[in-house]
Each structure stands twice: as structure tokens, then as C-alpha cells.
Amino acid sequence: MRTKFDVTFNDSQTMDVEFTQDSFVCDFGQTIPQGDYSGPYVVTPSEDTQVLATAGKTLESNVTVKPIPSNYGLITWNGSTLTVS
């Protein structure tokens, strides 16, 4: 027998729930964060690919991507072609 309970949590940081069944299926309807992000929040573009491991994490603030340094050359975009000179 399957019973559906609608549960609302007022504080997403606290989940104190008790069940009397030995087993049950729980679907939260969304991805639950897998912990806090501890990497950099400011990124400067470089020649190498940089990956911020933010998937499934909770962030404290926005990630800021700095402008491309001026020693990388002049970048222009004409609507169809990106040129670095």
C-alpha cells in the first residue's frame, strides 16, 4: 500500500522527521545540495580551461568572472566572427 504525505519544511537547513514504517520511498521533487562549495568565487580567464566544481553545491555568493586581461590582445565581435588580435 502506498500513502502520499505532503510535507513542508520551513527551515531548509533542518529536517527532523520521524517515520514508523521500516522502509519508505522519499521524493523531494528537487535536487538536494551535496554540500557547500569551497572553491574560488573570483575567476580570471586564462589560456587553460577552468572548471568550478559547483554542481549540486550550495554557494555563499555569486561567482565573478573578471575581464580578459589586456595582455591577451584586442577582442572584437562583428556578430558572426570573434577576432583576437
Secondary structure, DSSP 8 states (H G I E B T S, - for coil): ---------S-TT-------SS------SS----SB--S-SEE---SS------TT-B-SS--EE----GGG--EEE-SS-EEE-
